[in-house]
Amino acid sequence: MTRTRTRSDLRIWPVALLTLAGCHRGNVFAAPPPPTVTVGNPVQKDVTHYLEYAGTIEAHQVVELRARVPGFLHQILFKPGAKVAKDDLLFVIDKRTYEAAVARAEAQLAADQAAVQAAESDAKIAEDLAAQRAGSEIDRILKVGRRDTARAAVAAAQAELTRSKLDLEFCDVRAPISGRITKNLVDVGNLVGQGLPTPLATLVETRPVYVSVDVSESDLLVVRRARMARDLTLEPGQVAPGEWRPVELALADGGGFSYHGRVDYVDPLLNPQSSTLRVRCRFDNDDEFLLPGLFVRVRFPMQTQAAILAPDLALLSDQGGRYALVVDEHDEVQQRRVTVGELDGSLRVVTSGLSTSDRLVVNGLLRARPGAKVRPQQTAGDAATRR
């Protein structure tokens, strides 16, 4: 059926067309505002260059206590893990056999000394008679020989007495150094010292402690050239006559390089297999916090010089190396290739590619695309305040 348009329908059409035209003008595209990023200036300050290596803590002295004479262990006179002083009595081995040996050696010495007296009297008489041609020369020779044999027997008896007294002394196992002692490895009543010397315990001295590191050949040559340029009389490991190079130590928990020591020894030979040189560092460890066997990092402070630093988080990397995002005078992001050095806290040394006048993007890195415009907001101070 055909619908006939009325006059009222014709009046509605202009209104609808005007409405559609108004909607079309309201959907015109408007570009979004540039993203906001935070920028800061790299900072220039004096930075100390370090050589950093890893190592483990070594005790100053470690002594294994062993039984030097055979016998049954009679006493243990220490608490495992306790501190002991030098010459403290730690173990006692049954002494009765050795006390009897000393008594026997003393008796033998007394007998030999009496024999010497008689032999000396006989020899003197024989020598006097021979001098007056009243005695036989052969008799003089025999009696002088007996005297000399008796004297040698006395010397042997004295040596045997000394050895017996030493064996008796070795029954008392004393601390040769001061330190902490481990638990006893043998209990009372066991036979020790039979055959090979029996380990009884271990003494460890941890004041001071050492850390030995293997310095690379390239670092070694730099240090040696600098030392030779200053003074030919300096010993290896010294920075001035009588002054050893300082060393800083950090533990594995990341507490920072809070322990300070010095170089103690430099090996005179380079290891040709690894091209490294062994250097030993000494730390006083007065509080005995550092334990032998702990994994640590040590660093040697070298020269101090001015450098440019930027937050390490703002220095990005890709297959081409490290780069930074910098906002230019037109508020456009530019990618800048940089060369970096060591860390200084949360900042990293930038050896090339940045200056203190650059506006470095330190926050909003994901919103900053090279070549795009941004709305930079300057941090208070400089980029070094970003932690």
C-alpha positions as CSV (number, residue, x, y, z in Angstrom):
1,M,0.0,0.0,0.0
2,T,1.4,3.4,-0.9
3,R,1.7,5.9,1.9
4,T,0.8,9.5,1.1
5,R,3.2,12.2,2.6
6,T,1.3,14.8,4.6
7,R,2.3,18.4,5.1
8,S,3.4,17.7,8.6
9,D,5.9,15.1,7.4
10,L,7.5,17.7,5.1
11,R,8.0,20.1,8.0
12,I,10.0,17.4,10.0
13,W,12.7,16.9,7.3
14,P,14.5,20.2,7.6
15,V,14.8,19.8,11.4
16,A,16.3,16.3,11.0
17,L,18.8,17.5,8.5
18,L,20.0,20.3,10.7
19,T,20.4,17.8,13.6
20,L,22.6,15.5,11.6
21,A,24.8,18.4,10.4
22,G,25.4,19.5,13.9
23,C,26.5,16.0,15.0
24,H,29.0,15.8,12.2
25,R,30.7,19.0,13.2
26,G,31.0,17.8,16.9
27,N,33.1,14.6,15.9
28,V,36.0,16.5,14.4
29,F,39.4,14.8,15.6
30,A,41.5,16.7,18.2
31,A,45.1,15.6,18.9
32,P,45.8,14.6,22.5
33,P,48.2,16.8,24.5
34,P,51.9,15.7,24.7
35,P,52.7,13.2,27.5
36,T,54.3,14.6,30.6
37,V,57.8,13.4,31.5
38,T,60.1,14.4,34.3
39,V,63.5,15.7,33.3
40,G,66.7,16.5,35.2
41,N,70.2,17.7,34.5
42,P,73.2,15.4,35.0
43,V,75.5,16.4,37.8
44,Q,79.2,16.9,37.8
45,K,81.2,16.1,40.9
46,D,84.5,14.4,42.0
47,V,84.3,10.6,41.7
48,T,86.8,8.1,43.0
49,H,87.7,5.3,40.5
50,Y,87.8,1.9,42.1
51,L,89.2,-1.6,41.2
52,E,86.7,-4.1,42.5
53,Y,87.1,-7.8,43.0
54,A,85.5,-10.7,44.8
55,G,87.0,-13.1,47.3
56,T,86.5,-15.0,50.6
57,I,87.7,-14.2,54.1
58,E,90.7,-16.1,55.4
59,A,91.6,-16.5,59.1
60,H,94.9,-14.9,60.3
61,Q,96.0,-18.3,61.7
62,V,94.6,-21.8,61.7
63,V,96.3,-24.4,63.9
64,E,95.3,-28.1,64.0
65,L,95.9,-29.5,67.5
66,R,97.3,-33.1,67.3
67,A,98.4,-35.7,69.8
68,R,102.2,-35.8,69.7
69,V,102.5,-38.9,71.9
70,P,100.4,-42.1,72.0
71,G,98.1,-42.7,74.9
72,F,94.5,-42.6,76.2
73,L,92.8,-39.2,76.3
74,H,92.3,-38.4,79.9
75,Q,90.8,-34.9,80.1
76,I,89.2,-32.2,77.9
77,L,89.5,-28.8,79.5
78,F,87.7,-26.3,77.2
79,K,84.2,-25.5,76.0
80,P,83.7,-26.0,72.2
81,G,83.6,-22.7,70.4
82,A,85.0,-20.7,73.3
83,K,87.9,-18.3,73.1
84,V,91.2,-19.6,74.5
85,A,94.4,-17.8,75.3
86,K,97.9,-18.9,74.3
87,D,99.3,-21.6,76.5
88,D,95.9,-22.6,77.9
89,L,95.7,-26.3,78.8
90,L,93.2,-27.9,76.4
91,F,93.7,-31.7,76.5
92,V,95.5,-34.1,78.9
93,I,96.8,-37.5,77.8
94,D,97.4,-40.3,80.4
95,K,100.8,-39.4,81.9
96,R,101.5,-42.5,84.0
97,T,103.6,-44.3,81.4
98,Y,105.6,-41.2,80.7
99,E,106.1,-40.3,84.3
100,A,107.6,-43.8,84.8
101,A,109.9,-43.3,81.8
102,V,111.2,-40.1,83.3
103,A,111.9,-41.8,86.6
104,R,113.7,-44.6,84.8
105,A,115.8,-42.1,82.8
106,E,116.7,-40.2,86.0
107,A,117.8,-43.4,87.7
108,Q,119.9,-44.4,84.6
109,L,121.5,-41.0,84.6
110,A,122.4,-41.3,88.3
111,A,124.0,-44.7,87.7
112,D,126.0,-43.5,84.7
113,Q,127.2,-40.4,86.7
114,A,128.4,-42.7,89.5
115,A,130.2,-44.9,86.9
116,V,131.9,-41.8,85.5
117,Q,133.3,-40.9,88.9
118,A,134.8,-44.4,89.4
119,A,136.2,-44.4,85.8
120,E,137.7,-41.0,86.2
121,S,139.5,-42.0,89.5
122,D,140.9,-45.2,87.8
123,A,142.0,-43.2,84.8
124,K,143.8,-40.6,86.9
125,I,145.6,-43.2,88.9
126,A,146.7,-45.0,85.7
127,E,147.9,-41.7,84.1
128,D,149.9,-40.8,87.3
129,L,151.6,-44.3,87.3
130,A,152.3,-44.1,83.7
131,A,153.9,-40.7,84.1
132,Q,156.2,-42.1,86.8
133,R,157.0,-45.2,84.7
134,A,155.5,-47.3,87.5
135,G,152.5,-48.5,85.6
136,S,151.7,-50.1,82.3
137,E,150.9,-47.8,79.3
138,I,148.3,-50.3,78.1
139,D,146.5,-50.1,81.5
140,R,146.4,-46.3,81.2
141,I,144.9,-46.5,77.7
142,L,142.2,-49.0,78.8
143,K,141.2,-47.0,81.9
144,V,141.1,-43.7,80.0
145,G,138.9,-45.4,77.4
146,R,136.5,-46.6,80.1
147,R,136.4,-43.1,81.5
148,D,135.5,-41.6,78.1
149,T,132.9,-44.3,77.6
150,A,131.3,-43.6,81.0
151,R,131.2,-39.9,80.1
152,A,129.4,-40.7,76.8
153,A,126.9,-42.9,78.7
154,V,126.1,-39.9,80.9
155,A,125.5,-37.7,77.9
156,A,123.2,-40.4,76.4
157,A,121.4,-40.7,79.7
158,Q,120.9,-37.0,79.8
159,A,119.5,-37.0,76.3
160,E,117.1,-39.8,77.2
161,L,116.0,-37.9,80.2
162,T,115.3,-34.9,78.1
163,R,113.3,-36.9,75.6
164,S,111.3,-38.6,78.4
165,K,110.5,-35.2,79.9
166,L,109.4,-33.9,76.5
167,D,107.1,-36.9,76.1
168,L,105.6,-36.2,79.5
169,E,105.2,-32.5,78.5
170,F,103.5,-33.5,75.3
171,C,100.8,-35.2,77.4
172,D,99.5,-31.6,78.1
173,V,98.2,-30.2,74.8
174,R,98.2,-26.4,75.1
175,A,97.0,-23.6,72.8
176,P,99.9,-22.4,70.6
177,I,98.0,-19.2,69.7
178,S,95.0,-17.3,71.0
179,G,91.7,-17.7,69.2
180,R,88.5,-19.7,69.1
181,I,88.5,-23.5,69.3
182,T,86.3,-25.9,67.5
183,K,84.6,-28.8,69.1
184,N,86.8,-31.7,70.2
185,L,87.2,-34.4,67.5
186,V,88.0,-37.2,70.0
187,D,86.3,-38.0,73.3
188,V,87.8,-38.9,76.6
189,G,88.9,-42.5,76.8
190,N,90.0,-42.9,73.2
191,L,93.5,-43.9,72.2
192,V,95.2,-41.1,70.4
193,G,98.6,-40.6,68.8
194,Q,99.0,-44.2,67.8
195,G,100.7,-44.3,64.4
196,L,99.9,-40.9,62.8
197,P,99.3,-37.9,65.1
198,T,95.6,-37.8,65.9
199,P,93.7,-34.5,65.2
200,L,92.1,-33.3,68.4
201,A,90.6,-29.8,67.5
202,T,91.3,-26.7,65.5
203,L,92.2,-23.2,66.7
204,V,91.2,-20.2,64.6
205,E,92.5,-16.7,65.1
206,T,90.2,-14.1,63.4
207,R,91.9,-10.9,64.6
208,P,92.9,-9.8,62.0
209,V,91.5,-11.5,58.9
210,Y,92.7,-11.6,55.3
211,V,91.0,-11.4,51.8
212,S,93.1,-12.6,48.9
213,V,92.0,-11.5,45.4
214,D,93.5,-12.1,41.9
215,V,94.1,-8.8,40.2
216,S,93.9,-8.8,36.4
217,E,97.0,-8.1,34.3
218,S,95.4,-5.0,32.7
219,D,94.7,-3.4,36.1
220,L,98.1,-4.5,37.4
221,L,99.9,-2.7,34.7
222,V,97.9,0.5,35.2
223,V,98.7,0.5,39.0
224,R,102.4,-0.4,38.5
225,R,102.9,2.4,35.9
226,A,101.3,4.9,38.3
227,R,103.5,3.7,41.1
228,M,106.7,3.9,39.1
229,A,105.8,7.4,37.9
230,R,105.6,8.6,41.5
231,D,108.5,6.9,43.3
232,L,110.8,4.1,42.2
233,T,111.5,3.2,45.9
234,L,107.8,2.3,46.7
235,E,107.2,-1.4,47.6
236,P,104.4,-3.2,45.7
237,G,101.1,-2.3,47.3
238,Q,102.3,1.0,48.8
239,V,101.0,4.5,47.9
240,A,103.7,6.3,49.8
241,P,106.8,5.2,51.8
242,G,105.5,3.0,54.6
243,E,101.9,3.6,53.7
244,W,99.9,0.7,52.2
245,R,97.1,1.1,49.7
246,P,93.7,1.3,51.5
247,V,91.0,-1.3,50.8
248,E,87.2,-1.3,51.4
249,L,85.1,-4.4,52.0
250,A,81.4,-5.1,51.5
251,L,79.5,-8.3,52.5
252,A,77.1,-10.3,50.4
253,D,74.0,-8.7,52.0
254,G,74.6,-5.4,50.2
255,G,75.4,-3.3,53.3
256,G,77.9,-1.2,51.5
257,F,81.7,-1.0,51.7
258,S,81.8,-0.3,55.4
259,Y,84.9,-2.2,56.4
260,H,88.3,-0.6,55.9
261,G,91.7,-2.3,55.7
262,R,94.9,-2.2,53.7
263,V,97.0,-4.2,51.3
264,D,99.2,-6.6,53.2
265,Y,101.0,-8.6,50.6
266,V,101.6,-8.7,46.9
267,D,102.7,-11.9,45.2
268,P,106.0,-11.3,43.3
269,L,105.0,-13.7,40.5
270,L,102.2,-13.3,38.0
271,N,100.2,-16.5,37.4
272,P,100.8,-17.2,33.7
273,Q,97.8,-19.5,33.4
274,S,95.2,-16.9,34.5
275,S,97.3,-13.7,33.9
276,T,96.5,-12.5,37.4
277,L,98.5,-11.5,40.5
278,R,97.5,-12.5,44.0
279,V,97.1,-9.6,46.4
280,R,96.3,-10.1,50.1
281,C,94.3,-7.5,52.1
282,R,94.2,-7.2,55.9
283,F,91.3,-6.1,58.0
284,D,91.6,-5.7,61.8
285,N,88.2,-7.3,62.6
286,D,88.3,-6.1,66.2
287,D,84.6,-7.0,66.7
288,E,85.2,-10.4,65.2
289,F,82.1,-9.9,62.9
290,L,83.9,-11.1,59.8
291,L,84.1,-14.9,59.7
292,P,86.5,-17.0,57.6
293,G,84.8,-18.3,54.5
294,L,82.4,-15.4,54.0
295,F,82.0,-14.2,50.4
296,V,82.9,-10.6,50.1
297,R,83.7,-7.8,47.6
298,V,86.7,-5.6,48.0
299,R,87.6,-2.5,46.1
300,F,90.8,-0.5,45.9
301,P,90.3,3.3,45.6
302,M,92.4,4.7,42.8
303,Q,92.5,8.3,41.4
304,T,89.8,10.9,42.1
305,Q,88.6,13.2,39.2
306,A,85.6,15.2,38.1
307,A,82.9,13.2,36.2
308,I,79.4,13.6,34.9
309,L,76.8,11.4,36.6
310,A,73.2,10.4,35.8
311,P,70.7,8.1,37.4
312,D,71.5,4.6,36.3
313,L,67.8,3.8,35.8
314,A,67.6,6.6,33.2
315,L,70.4,5.1,31.1
316,L,68.8,2.5,28.9
317,S,70.4,-0.2,26.7
318,D,69.7,-2.0,23.4
319,Q,71.7,-4.1,21.0
320,G,73.7,-1.0,20.1
321,G,74.8,-0.3,23.7
322,R,73.7,2.3,26.3
323,Y,71.6,5.4,25.4
324,A,69.7,8.1,27.1
325,L,66.5,10.1,26.2
326,V,67.1,13.8,26.1
327,V,64.5,16.6,25.6
328,D,65.7,19.3,23.2
329,E,64.8,23.0,23.1
330,H,61.7,22.2,21.0
331,D,60.5,19.8,23.7
332,E,61.1,16.8,21.4
333,V,62.7,13.6,22.6
334,Q,66.1,12.7,21.2
335,Q,68.0,9.4,21.6
336,R,71.6,10.0,22.7
337,R,74.2,7.3,22.7
338,V,76.4,7.4,25.8
339,T,79.5,5.7,27.2
340,V,79.2,4.8,30.9
341,G,81.6,4.0,33.7
342,E,81.2,2.6,37.2
343,L,78.3,3.1,39.7
344,D,78.4,5.7,42.4
345,G,75.5,4.8,44.6
346,S,72.4,5.0,42.4
347,L,74.2,7.2,39.9
348,R,76.5,6.0,37.1
349,V,79.4,7.8,35.6
350,V,78.8,9.0,32.0
351,T,82.2,9.3,30.2
352,S,80.7,10.7,26.9
353,G,77.4,11.6,25.4
354,L,75.9,13.9,28.1
355,S,76.6,17.3,29.6
356,T,75.2,19.1,32.7
357,S,73.0,21.3,30.5
358,D,71.1,18.3,28.9
359,R,67.5,17.7,30.0
360,L,67.6,14.0,30.7
361,V,64.3,12.1,31.0
362,V,64.4,10.5,34.4
363,N,60.7,9.5,34.8
364,G,58.1,8.6,32.3
365,L,60.5,6.8,30.0
366,L,57.8,4.6,28.5
367,R,55.9,7.7,27.4
368,A,59.0,9.3,25.8
369,R,59.4,8.2,22.2
370,P,62.3,9.5,20.1
371,G,61.1,12.3,17.8
372,A,57.8,12.8,19.7
373,K,56.9,16.0,21.5
374,V,56.6,15.8,25.3
375,R,55.7,18.2,28.1
376,P,58.8,18.2,30.4
377,Q,58.6,18.9,34.1
378,Q,61.9,19.8,35.6
379,T,62.9,18.1,38.9
380,A,64.0,20.1,41.9
381,G,67.8,20.4,41.7
382,D,69.3,18.0,39.2
383,A,69.1,14.4,38.1
384,A,71.4,13.5,41.0
385,T,68.6,14.0,43.4
386,R,66.8,11.1,41.8
387,R,67.4,8.0,43.9
